[in-house]
Amino acid sequence: MKAAVLNSIPGQLDIEEIDIADPGPREVLVRTAAAGVCHSDLHFMEGKYPYPCPAVLGHESAGVVEAVGSMVHYVEPGDHVITCLSAFCGHCSQCTDGHMSLCENKGTELVRRPDDGPRLSRGGETVNQFLHLSSFAEKMLIHEQALVKIDKDMPLDKAALIGCGVTTGLGAVFRTAKVAAGESVAVVGAGGIGLSAIQGARIAGANKIIAVDMIESKLELAQAMGATHVVNASEVDAVSAVQEITGGGVHHSFEAVGMKVTAEQCFSMLRNGGQATVIGMIPVGTKVEIDGTDLLYEKKLTGSNMGSNQFRTDMPRFVDMYIDGRLKLDEMVSNTISLEEINEGFEAMKSGSVARSVILF
């Protein structure tokens, strides 16, 4: 099958023919229909997070089941599915506590044993699978606990967005921060995840929803998604602007960029008792600094892993929200591209000119 392979870090992706194994007992073979080009993949391509090469990247995807292993009963060929990197074992303490995104066994129980042979290979050489998925390829071979079955009425190109960015943004609002109706929210970064957080705040009933970015076109899109106020951080001090709009600070702020400075800004935007949630992937080794005295006023700084999701429950609900017209996904797709255009897709992402590019297979 055709796949986009990362052969060196830092580096671009090479379109190559690789081999994919047959499904093992608890594995599912999925024909990839669509895959979002997510900033998380770029972090690994640039070396901000380590990963072994060669590897097939991609983790925000949807597709159709082609074949299942002998012990798989959850899905069958023909089912439409969304994949999720929050694969879970289902029996560790995190899973049984309802925190499947923090599963303790995904790195051991959801991968193949060495004597089983690799899921992906190239001329006898193992090609590493990325985050249990590797969706920059025509097919995926994944553990059954890394996907969820969805309504076949859901367009798969839009469903792919739910596989990471949308669930991350909505989940940060609904599950991590638990934003309540009437509260005030600031979202720093109006890319795919930030726009999803803005939509989550709107759906949750937040009053003031402030979008902060440095690109005017993204701020315009944020308003279409539900932002009541926008702040262009290239023109004004973002913290002061948010404090002025809210009369002292927000109940909740969300960092959707992945930078030290924006995480610190989010904390500074809070009112007393407020919570700043960092969604973005801050590079390994980077320290975030806050003023210790702010903790006396019960201000909180927390992280969010994939929106603290319970994806088997959450993703079908998000599909319903889209079908019902409450969740806007069409507007988030800036352009659709082929697998061969994937490097151009990442260049567009780096320029800040797109919300989301989606690869169609």
C-alpha positions as CSV (number, residue, x, y, z in Angstrom):
1,M,0.0,0.0,0.0
2,K,1.0,3.6,-0.4
3,A,2.1,5.5,2.7
4,A,3.8,8.7,3.7
5,V,7.0,7.7,5.6
6,L,9.2,9.8,7.9
7,N,12.7,8.4,7.3
8,S,14.7,11.0,9.3
9,I,14.1,13.7,12.0
10,P,13.9,16.5,11.2
11,G,12.5,15.7,7.8
12,Q,9.7,15.7,5.4
13,L,7.5,12.7,4.4
14,D,8.3,10.3,1.5
15,I,5.5,8.6,-0.4
16,E,6.5,5.0,-0.6
17,E,5.0,1.5,-1.0
18,I,5.1,-0.5,2.2
19,D,3.6,-3.7,3.4
20,I,0.8,-4.2,5.9
21,A,0.1,-7.4,7.8
22,D,-3.1,-9.4,8.1
23,P,-5.2,-8.7,11.2
24,G,-4.3,-10.6,14.4
25,P,-6.9,-11.8,16.9
26,R,-7.9,-8.4,18.3
27,E,-6.9,-6.2,15.3
28,V,-8.9,-4.4,12.7
29,L,-7.9,-3.6,9.1
30,V,-9.3,-0.2,8.1
31,R,-9.4,1.4,4.7
32,T,-8.4,5.0,5.3
33,A,-11.0,7.4,3.9
34,A,-9.6,10.7,5.2
35,A,-6.9,11.9,7.5
36,G,-6.4,15.4,9.0
37,V,-3.1,17.1,8.8
38,C,-2.5,17.9,12.5
39,H,0.1,20.1,14.2
40,S,1.0,17.2,16.5
41,D,2.5,15.3,13.5
42,L,4.6,18.4,12.7
43,H,6.1,18.4,16.2
44,F,7.5,14.9,15.6
45,M,8.7,15.8,12.1
46,E,10.6,18.7,13.5
47,G,12.1,16.8,16.4
48,K,10.3,18.6,19.1
49,Y,9.2,15.2,20.3
50,P,11.3,12.1,19.8
51,Y,10.1,9.1,17.7
52,P,11.9,6.2,16.0
53,C,12.3,6.2,12.3
54,P,11.2,5.0,9.8
55,A,7.6,5.7,10.8
56,V,4.2,6.3,9.1
57,L,2.7,9.4,10.8
58,G,-0.9,10.4,11.0
59,H,-3.5,10.0,13.8
60,E,-6.6,12.0,12.9
61,S,-8.6,9.8,10.7
62,A,-11.7,7.9,9.7
63,G,-12.4,5.0,7.4
64,V,-14.2,1.8,6.6
65,V,-13.5,-1.6,8.2
66,E,-12.2,-4.1,5.6
67,A,-11.3,-7.1,7.8
68,V,-11.3,-8.1,11.5
69,G,-9.4,-10.6,13.7
70,S,-10.8,-13.7,15.1
71,M,-11.6,-12.2,18.6
72,V,-13.1,-8.9,17.4
73,H,-16.8,-8.6,18.0
74,Y,-17.2,-4.8,18.2
75,V,-17.0,-4.0,14.5
76,E,-17.4,-6.0,11.2
77,P,-16.4,-5.3,7.6
78,G,-18.3,-2.4,6.2
79,D,-18.6,-0.5,9.4
80,H,-17.6,3.2,9.4
81,V,-15.2,4.1,12.2
82,I,-13.2,7.0,13.6
83,T,-9.7,6.1,15.0
84,C,-8.3,7.6,18.2
85,L,-4.8,7.7,19.6
86,S,-6.3,7.3,23.1
87,A,-6.3,3.6,22.7
88,F,-7.1,1.9,26.0
89,C,-6.7,-1.5,27.6
90,G,-9.9,-1.3,29.6
91,H,-8.7,-2.8,32.9
92,C,-5.9,-0.7,34.4
93,S,-6.6,1.7,37.2
94,Q,-6.9,4.7,34.9
95,C,-9.3,2.9,32.6
96,T,-11.5,1.6,35.4
97,D,-11.6,5.1,36.9
98,G,-12.9,6.5,33.6
99,H,-9.7,8.1,32.4
100,M,-9.0,6.0,29.3
101,S,-6.9,8.7,27.7
102,L,-4.4,8.1,30.5
103,C,-4.3,4.3,30.1
104,E,-1.2,2.8,31.7
105,N,-1.0,-0.3,29.4
106,K,-1.4,1.1,25.9
107,G,2.4,0.9,25.2
108,T,2.5,-2.8,26.1
109,E,-0.9,-4.5,25.6
110,L,-2.1,-2.8,22.4
111,V,1.1,-3.4,20.4
112,R,2.3,-6.6,18.8
113,R,4.8,-8.9,20.5
114,P,8.1,-9.2,18.8
115,D,7.5,-12.8,17.7
116,D,4.2,-11.7,16.0
117,G,6.0,-9.6,13.3
118,P,5.4,-5.9,12.7
119,R,2.1,-4.5,11.5
120,L,3.9,-2.3,9.0
121,S,7.1,-3.2,7.1
122,R,9.2,-2.3,4.1
123,G,11.3,-4.9,2.4
124,G,11.6,-6.9,5.6
125,E,12.4,-3.8,7.7
126,T,10.0,-2.8,10.4
127,V,8.2,0.5,9.9
128,N,7.1,2.0,13.2
129,Q,3.5,2.6,13.8
130,F,2.6,6.1,15.1
131,L,0.5,6.4,18.2
132,H,-1.1,3.0,17.5
133,L,-2.6,4.3,14.2
134,S,-0.4,5.6,11.3
135,S,-3.2,7.1,9.2
136,F,-1.0,8.7,6.5
137,A,-1.5,5.5,4.5
138,E,-4.1,3.8,2.4
139,K,-4.9,1.3,5.1
140,M,-4.5,1.1,8.9
141,L,-4.0,-2.1,11.0
142,I,-5.0,-1.2,14.6
143,H,-6.1,-2.7,17.9
144,E,-9.9,-2.8,18.2
145,Q,-9.6,-0.5,21.3
146,A,-8.3,2.3,19.1
147,L,-11.5,2.9,17.1
148,V,-15.2,3.7,17.5
149,K,-18.1,2.7,15.3
150,I,-20.1,5.7,14.0
151,D,-23.3,6.4,12.0
152,K,-22.9,5.8,8.3
153,D,-24.7,9.0,7.6
154,M,-21.7,10.9,8.9
155,P,-19.3,12.1,6.1
156,L,-16.0,10.5,6.6
157,D,-13.9,13.6,5.7
158,K,-15.6,15.5,8.5
159,A,-15.5,12.5,10.8
160,A,-11.7,12.4,10.5
161,L,-11.5,15.8,12.3
162,I,-13.3,14.3,15.3
163,G,-10.4,11.7,15.6
164,C,-8.1,14.3,17.2
165,G,-8.6,18.1,17.0
166,V,-12.3,18.3,17.6
167,T,-12.3,15.8,20.4
168,T,-9.3,17.5,22.0
169,G,-10.8,20.9,21.9
170,L,-14.4,19.9,22.9
171,G,-13.1,17.5,25.5
172,A,-10.9,20.2,27.1
173,V,-14.0,22.3,27.6
174,F,-16.5,19.6,28.5
175,R,-14.4,17.1,30.5
176,T,-11.1,18.7,31.6
177,A,-12.3,22.2,32.5
178,K,-16.1,21.4,32.8
179,V,-17.1,24.9,31.6
180,A,-20.4,25.9,33.0
181,A,-23.2,28.0,31.4
182,G,-22.6,31.7,31.9
183,E,-18.9,31.5,32.5
184,S,-16.3,33.4,30.5
185,V,-13.7,31.8,28.3
186,A,-10.6,32.8,26.4
187,V,-9.0,30.6,23.8
188,V,-5.4,31.4,22.7
189,G,-4.8,30.0,19.2
190,A,-7.5,29.7,16.6
191,G,-6.3,26.7,14.7
192,G,-8.3,23.4,14.5
193,I,-8.1,22.6,18.2
194,G,-8.7,26.2,19.3
195,L,-11.7,26.5,17.0
196,S,-13.1,23.3,18.5
197,A,-12.6,24.7,22.0
198,I,-14.5,27.8,21.0
199,Q,-17.3,25.7,19.7
200,G,-17.3,23.7,22.9
201,A,-17.6,26.9,24.9
202,R,-20.5,28.0,22.8
203,I,-22.3,24.6,23.1
204,A,-21.6,24.6,26.9
205,G,-23.4,28.0,27.2
206,A,-20.4,30.3,28.0
207,N,-21.3,34.0,28.0
208,K,-18.1,35.7,26.8
209,I,-15.9,33.7,24.5
210,I,-12.7,35.5,23.5
211,A,-10.6,34.2,20.7
212,V,-6.9,35.3,20.7
213,D,-4.7,34.9,17.6
214,M,-2.3,36.9,15.4
215,I,-3.9,36.2,12.1
216,E,-7.1,38.2,11.2
217,S,-8.6,35.5,9.0
218,K,-8.5,33.0,11.8
219,L,-10.1,35.5,14.1
220,E,-12.9,35.9,11.6
221,L,-13.4,32.1,11.5
222,A,-13.4,32.0,15.3
223,Q,-16.3,34.5,15.3
224,A,-18.2,32.2,12.9
225,M,-17.6,29.3,15.3
226,G,-19.0,31.2,18.3
227,A,-16.4,33.7,19.6
228,T,-18.2,36.8,21.0
229,H,-14.9,38.8,21.1
230,V,-11.6,38.6,19.3
231,V,-8.2,39.9,20.2
232,N,-5.4,40.3,17.6
233,A,-2.3,39.6,19.7
234,S,-0.1,41.1,17.0
235,E,-1.6,44.5,17.7
236,V,-2.4,44.6,21.4
237,D,-1.3,43.0,24.7
238,A,-3.5,39.9,24.8
239,V,-3.6,39.6,28.6
240,S,-4.6,43.2,29.1
241,A,-7.2,43.0,26.4
242,V,-8.9,39.9,27.9
243,Q,-8.9,41.5,31.4
244,E,-10.5,44.6,30.0
245,I,-13.2,42.7,28.1
246,T,-14.1,40.7,31.2
247,G,-13.5,43.3,33.9
248,G,-10.7,41.4,35.6
249,G,-10.1,38.0,33.9
250,V,-11.9,34.9,32.7
251,H,-13.2,31.8,34.5
252,H,-11.4,29.6,32.0
253,S,-8.6,30.0,29.5
254,F,-7.4,27.5,27.0
255,E,-3.9,27.4,25.4
256,A,-4.1,25.8,21.9
257,V,-0.7,26.8,20.5
258,G,1.9,24.8,22.4
259,M,4.3,27.5,23.6
260,K,5.7,28.6,26.9
261,V,4.7,32.2,26.4
262,T,1.1,31.5,25.5
263,A,0.7,29.1,28.4
264,E,1.9,31.8,30.8
265,Q,-0.4,34.3,29.1
266,C,-3.4,32.0,29.7
267,F,-2.6,31.8,33.4
268,S,-2.3,35.6,33.6
269,M,-5.7,36.0,32.0
270,L,-7.5,34.3,34.8
271,R,-9.8,35.9,37.4
272,N,-9.3,34.7,41.0
273,G,-10.3,31.0,41.2
274,G,-10.0,30.6,37.4
275,Q,-8.5,27.6,35.6
276,A,-6.0,27.7,32.7
277,T,-6.0,24.5,30.6
278,V,-3.0,23.8,28.3
279,I,-4.1,21.8,25.3
280,G,-1.1,22.5,23.0
281,M,2.0,20.3,22.9
282,I,4.7,22.4,24.6
283,P,8.1,21.1,23.4
284,V,10.0,18.6,25.5
285,G,12.2,20.2,28.2
286,T,10.4,23.6,28.1
287,K,9.5,25.0,31.5
288,V,6.4,27.1,32.2
289,E,6.7,29.7,34.9
290,I,3.9,31.3,37.0
291,D,3.9,33.7,39.9
292,G,3.6,31.5,43.0
293,T,1.5,34.1,44.8
294,D,-1.2,33.7,42.2
295,L,-1.8,30.2,43.7
296,L,-3.0,31.9,46.9
297,Y,-5.9,33.1,44.9
298,E,-6.8,29.6,43.8
299,K,-5.8,30.1,40.2
300,K,-5.2,26.7,38.6
301,L,-2.9,25.6,35.7
302,T,-3.6,22.1,34.3
303,G,-3.0,20.1,31.2
304,S,-5.4,18.2,29.0
305,N,-4.5,14.9,27.2
306,M,-6.7,14.6,24.1
307,G,-9.5,16.4,25.9
308,S,-9.6,13.9,28.8
309,N,-11.8,11.9,26.4
310,Q,-13.8,8.8,26.8
311,F,-13.9,8.5,23.0
312,R,-16.2,5.5,22.7
313,T,-18.9,7.7,24.4
314,D,-17.8,11.2,23.2
315,M,-17.2,10.7,19.5
316,P,-20.7,9.4,18.6
317,R,-22.1,12.3,20.5
318,F,-20.0,14.7,18.5
319,V,-21.2,13.0,15.3
320,D,-24.8,13.7,16.5
321,M,-23.9,17.3,17.2
322,Y,-22.7,17.7,13.7
323,I,-25.7,16.0,12.1
324,D,-28.0,18.1,14.2
325,G,-26.2,21.3,13.1
326,R,-24.8,22.3,16.5
327,L,-21.1,21.4,15.7
328,K,-19.6,23.1,12.7
329,L,-17.0,21.0,10.9
330,D,-17.4,21.9,7.2
331,E,-16.1,25.4,7.9
332,M,-13.0,24.1,9.6
333,V,-11.7,22.3,6.5
334,S,-9.6,24.8,4.7
335,N,-8.7,22.5,1.8
336,T,-8.6,18.9,0.8
337,I,-5.4,17.4,-0.6
338,S,-4.0,14.1,-1.9
339,L,-1.5,12.0,0.0
340,E,1.1,13.1,-2.5
341,E,0.5,16.8,-1.4
342,I,1.1,16.1,2.3
343,N,4.3,18.1,2.6
344,E,2.6,21.1,1.0
345,G,-0.1,20.6,3.6
346,F,2.4,20.9,6.4
347,E,3.9,24.0,4.8
348,A,0.5,25.6,4.7
349,M,0.1,24.8,8.3
350,K,3.4,26.4,9.3
351,S,2.4,29.6,7.4
352,G,-0.7,29.8,9.6
353,S,-3.0,30.2,6.5
354,V,-5.2,27.2,7.2
355,A,-7.4,25.8,10.0
356,R,-7.2,22.2,8.8
357,S,-6.1,20.4,5.6
358,V,-7.7,17.0,5.1
359,I,-6.2,14.2,3.0
360,L,-8.7,12.3,1.0
361,F,-7.9,8.8,-0.2
